[in-house]
């Protein structure tokens, strides 16, 4: 599903060049649950942003579902994010003025689905995360765990192939974290590929494969046997 | 993303900051209301001038005898009737630009008819008086040639006189007594309505000869008359003819070029020009106000949209992460600024209508609402929204998704 060849990402900060990713190669198959671990500055978030088409590499090739998307323009990338990829963020990133169902509907608005279809898909997504009775609540009327579940619903509403979760439990207590991880596990068992970025070992253990990064390089990549 | 969804999202974010949205549109409000008021004043003035021409006839000059100064002592307004029918003939012969002249004698007197009495002004003149004064007949007819020559006791009356003497009954063929002399009514004039200073319909017209023989023999002896309405063949010749009349009259009355004349020439066009000029100045003033406030308003919108884009950078990043294209973001912000300016446009129209209503009520200044000005306001305010909203919207659309998402 994902094939990354010798991807490098450089940031220029004043006179210094910062190498966030240094010729990284990685390939991820459909249906995998991959945890990417590493301390801050290891390049794990940069890798995830490139996989999620939010950022473009300085050099290297990126094949997404056998298509080389290294030379896609911003509109093509936006469409890819819209149709095939769902994002879950540490701080939820819900729009404060919109209620739960409107937030979930947002990606469907951009894909141009009609109202009937949109409502159906959004309600299904909210039901999947157990928030069918909170559709009209604004984010500030929801708990952290509920907000994260809304953002998961938003990520899955468009039936993506891939879900990228960037520290999804970073702002949550341990009990709520368990709930969220259970939802992600369920999604994975339905065949959705999940890439999870975290620095917490026990959260990373949910993955079937764990990649460890340091200084812009992958230092370890192995199957999670404890799972 | 469909337009309806864009509008829905835009109104959400505008409503979350309603005070800011309204304050931002203040410049547009003032600009649009100025545009509407300006156009209304212009149209109103034009209509008033047209109406006045309709009432008094166009291209007319009034030549009237004036109190003469007798060794520095003014003899009062009616002290001398210096104009004569001879003057009239001379003017007609000397100035080819004059197409017609209606002479006039007048007196104010009591009219008795039908058991009622009424004080009004009686004018003695010719049939030219009706043509030049733009009078239409509601009923009856003009004077006939033999009536004019023989001094028949026939009269044509105005609407107000009819109302006060006959009510709604037809006055035709009825007898009225002017200064105890019986006259037969042969015509009824169409109503012209009042001006600020006189009721034009409060009038009776009789043939000049009849008036001079039977009503004003003492007041206007010989061939003396009170005034004459002079019609000039074209409006371009109006002011030149006014000067020529002055020259000819000074020659006839043996008054030197800088001497005190015993006549006065009233040029109605002068008044109309002044009226038009003052409304033109007012319009220019308002146009300036409108132009400045629309530009300032536009800059205000641009300013607030730039603030909004910065404030919502992270939100833009979120939208992009779930699939918003550059075009979606651009349209979203463009529609927001368009909505601000249209809100301003609507409130401006409301304010403008209020001003128009207030001014026309309070100052009795004729203003006319032009529907074109409403259309124009919408075009103005929406194009300002788009023009000044474009730069901030493009700034939002050109954000890099990851940079926007990381913005704190």
Contacts between the chains, C-beta under 8 A, distances in Angstrom:
chain1	res1	chain2	res2	distance
A	49	B	402	5.2
A	52	B	321	7.5
A	54	B	320	7.7
A	54	B	321	6.0
A	54	B	401	4.7
A	54	B	402	4.4
A	54	B	405	6.6
A	55	B	400	7.9
A	55	B	401	7.5
A	55	B	402	4.3
A	74	B	325	7.3
A	74	B	326	6.0
A	75	B	325	5.0
A	75	B	326	6.8
A	75	B	327	7.6
A	78	B	320	6.6
A	78	B	323	5.4
A	78	B	324	6.5
A	78	B	325	4.4
A	78	B	326	7.7
A	79	B	323	6.8
A	79	B	325	7.4
A	81	B	320	7.7
A	81	B	321	6.3
A	81	B	322	6.9
A	81	B	323	5.1
A	82	B	322	6.6
A	82	B	323	2.4
A	83	B	323	7.4
A	87	B	321	5.1
A	87	B	322	7.1
A	93	B	314	7.3
A	93	B	317	7.9
A	93	B	318	4.7
A	93	B	321	7.6
A	93	B	405	7.4
A	94	B	318	7.9
A	95	B	315	5.9
A	95	B	318	6.6
A	95	B	319	7.9
A	97	B	12	5.0
A	97	B	13	6.1
A	97	B	16	5.2
A	98	B	12	6.9
A	106	B	319	6.9
A	106	B	322	5.4
A	107	B	322	3.9
A	107	B	323	5.2
A	109	B	1	5.3
A	109	B	5	5.1
A	110	B	1	5.6
A	110	B	319	7.6
A	110	B	322	6.5
A	110	B	323	4.1
A	110	B	324	5.2
A	110	B	325	7.3
A	110	B	328	6.0
A	111	B	323	6.4
A	112	B	1	6.6
A	112	B	2	7.1
A	154	B	322	6.7
A	158	B	323	7.8
